[in-house]
């Protein structure tokens, strides 16, 4: 685990590469609100099976959840405008930790893939905008933009948006709005609304997310046309 200034706590749960022969990469995972690095480990392991040469780091969120179960990345209370500064502060802290991990692992942002879920996905999308060099590819499961895209904003990382059709906690309309905004900002972005999926990441969602990343890595960046694909 990563070191922490708080006794007895850790900044991330780190899984070593499964193969010394596969391409070396860094997978950074940001779990959802009210969860933990340990709870997100099965998803990280499923991803790592597709990228066996990667170091997988599941980051622990920054603050205790109000339910006293798990941790949150930022205080989610209030309207969206109230949360912008909180998300920005969380991004700065997480960016510093990712940079420290990259230095230790000897892996730069071009070989880093960031995967977020729900509140962690919102943070990942904001990191793609405010700290673009951290990761070349960002995967957002059930995420939403923290703030509207600016008229002159340009976004360089490749972004894959994945959302369950029946997500009642973060409706898929948020992913559709994010797609339009990111596309207008010049991002290489795809959107998949997965049929019959809700607010969770099962094996089908893992398969879809890893397939999108593999397409980006090995077939070149995809055109910015909306994919509109769904799982059955």
N, C-alpha and C positions, 0 to 999 in steps of 0.2 A: 504493500500500500504506500501511497505518497505520504510524506511527512506532514505533520500539522503542528501549529503553535499551541493547540489545545491538547493537554494530556489526555490520552485514551481515545482520541479521535483521529480520523484519517481524511485526507482530501480526496482520495480516489482509491478504488479497488483495481489493481493491475493484474492482467492475465498475460503471461508470456506467450510468444509466438508458438504455434503448434508445429511449424516446419521451418527449418533453417534454409530450405531451398526455394521456397516461394518468395515472391517480391515482398520486400520489407516496407511496411506501412504502419501508420498509427490510426487506430479507431478510437474516437472519443465519444462516449455515451453520456447524455444528459437525461436523467430519468424524469418522470412526471411528478407533479405536486403530491405531497403526502406519501412519497415512496422513499426508497433508499438504494444505494449502490448494490447491496446484496440482493434485494428483490428484483433488480433489473438484470442480474447476472445471467439468467437463462437466455435472455434475448441477446446479450452481448456474445455469449458462447455460440449461439446459432449463427450470428453474423460472422464470427471468427472462423467458423467452419468453411465459409466461402472465401475467406481471406486468411489462410493459415499462416502466412508469413507476418501477419500484423500483430503488433502489441495492442492489446485492448485495454482501455482505461475507462472505468465507469466512475464518473465524478459524483461525489456526494454533494447534495444541495446545501445551500449556505445557511439556512435558518430553520428552526424547529417549526413544524406545521402547527397551525392553531388547534388542530384536532388532537395534538400530542402523539400522533402516529406518523412516523416518517418525517421528511424534511421538504421544505419548499425552496425554490430559487429566489423568489421575491414575494413581497406582500401583495396578494392578488385582490385586495379589497378596493372598492371604489370603482369609478368609471375608468375607461381606457386612458384618458389623459392623466389621471392621477398616478397611473402605474408607470408612465414613461421614464421618469427619473429613477424610480426604483429598479427598473429593468436595466437602465444604463449603468447604474452602480454595480449591479450584479454582473453585467457583462465585463466591466473593467476588472473585477476580482477574478472571474473565471478565465479571462484572457491571460492574466498573469500566471495563473496555475497551468494553463495549457502550454504557454511559452516555456515555463520551467520544465515541464515534462518533456517537451520537444528537445530542449537542450540536453537533458539527461539521456534521452533515448537516441539522440543524434538523428532525429527525423524532422524534416522541415515541413512547412505548411503545404507544399506542393504534394506531399505524400501523406497528408492528414485528411481523414474523412470524419466529419462530425455528424452524429446521429442523435436527434432529440425526440422526445415524446411529450405531447401536451404542453405543460408549462416549460419543460426542457426544450421542446421544439420552438416555442416562441423565443426563448433565449438564444437558441442556435441561429434562428433567422436574423435576430438583431446582431449577433456576433458576425454574421456574414456581411452585414452592412457597415458596422462600426469598426470591425477588426478583420478586414477581408483577407489578410495574409495568413490568418491562423489555419485555414482549411481550404483546400481546393474544391471540395465537394461537401455539401450540406444536405442531409436527409431530414425532412420534417414530417413526423407522424403526428397527425391531429394538432397541428400548430396553427398559429395566427400571427400576423404582423403586430408588433407592439405599437407602431405608429404608421401613418400613411407614408407612401413613397413620395419623396420630394420631386418637384418638376425637373430639376437638373441632376438628380441622383443617378449614379451609374454603379452597377453591382457586378463584380467580377467572378465570384465563385459560382460553380454549377450548383443548382438547387433542384432537388427532387421533392415534390410535395405529395404526400400520401395521406388519404383520409378515408375513414369508413363512411359508407353511404348512410348508415343509421346511427351515426355518432350524435347523441343527444346532449352531451356535455359541451362539446365544441362542434357545432354544426358545420357541415362541409362547405357552407357558403363562405366561411372564413378562408378556406383553402382556395376557393375560386377567386375571391378578392385578391388574395396574395399573389395568385398566378398572374392576374391581369396587371397588378402593380409591378411585379418583378419583371415581367415580360416587357413592359413599357420602359423599364429602367435598363434594358439591354442585357439582362441576366440570361444565361442558358438555363432554362427552367422547364420542368415537366410537371404535369399534374395527373394523378391517378385517383379517381373516386372508386373505392373498392366495394363492389356489390356485396350485400349481406354482412358487411363488417360494421362493428360499433366502435366504441372508444377503448380500443385494446390493440395489442400487437400479437397476433398468432403466427403460426408458421407460414400461412399464405401471405401475410403482410411482410414477414421477413424475406420470403422468396421474391416478392415484388420489389422491395427496396434494394436488395442486393443485386437483382437483375438490372435495375436502373443504373446502379453504380458501375457494374461491370460493362454495361453499354458505353458509359462515359469513358471508362479507362481503356477499353480495348477496341472500340469501334469509332472513337472520336466523339466529340461533343455532338449531341443530337440537335436538330433544328428546334427553334423556339416554339414551334406549333404545339398547341395543347394536344396531349396524347388522348385524353378522354377514355382511357382503357379502364376496364373493371374486372374484378375477379369473380369467378363463378365456382 
